[in-house]
Amino acid sequence: MIPADIDPDSGFRLPLPKREAMDADGQRLYDEVAHPTGINIRGLRGPGGIQLYSPKLARFARPLNRYLRQEAGLSPRLREVAILVTAREFSSQFEWAAHEPEALKAGVPRATIEIIKHRRPASGLAEEDAAIIALGREAFGAKQVSSATFARVLKAFGAHQLVDIVALMGNYAGTAILLATFDMQLDDGQEPMLPLP
């Protein structure tokens, strides 16, 4: 059942911003968000639509997201593992539903997705995947990263790539908070994919 404070068109707690009420820069941004792309896979019905309430924020956030997702040199598979771990640690149903199909397209094995989804031990996975899972679980779950896990991810990725991975995860943590605050709903008829809590 959809909560009473959810707008039926936007799927969150505010109606979609009106394009005609925006200045020329805001209208260009609206048009970019309205058409799903590699960095905006959900269009207006998702974090892009929410961010339009702060067009200046959206103008800064989009290039950062583009860099982290497409230009930082992370493989699509590793990028999606990092995003899924973040979505899982925040129990972000909308974020998970958007990124599980992306992860499959990027070559993340179904077994890896299930380990993240059900918070199972990551032993036996590729070292890079297991290291990202350990990092996300500690950073978001324990609110600190052990020396051993830090050494593991540093060895797996090097300092530069590790900073970008942590920034990517932080970016998606921010998205999870945005989605939770505005109570972004799944699409009509879509069942939650994550077990809770």
Secondary structure, DSSP 8 states (H G I E B T S, - for coil): ---TTS-TTTSSSS----GGGS-HHHHHHHHHHHS--SS-TTTTSSHHHHHTTSHHHHHHHHHHHHIIIIIS---HHHHHHHHHHHHHHTT-HHHHHHHHHHHHHTT--HHHHHHHHTT---TTS-HHHHHHHHHHIIIIIISS--HHHHHHHHHHHHHHHHHHHHHHHHHHHHHHHHHHHTT----TT----S---
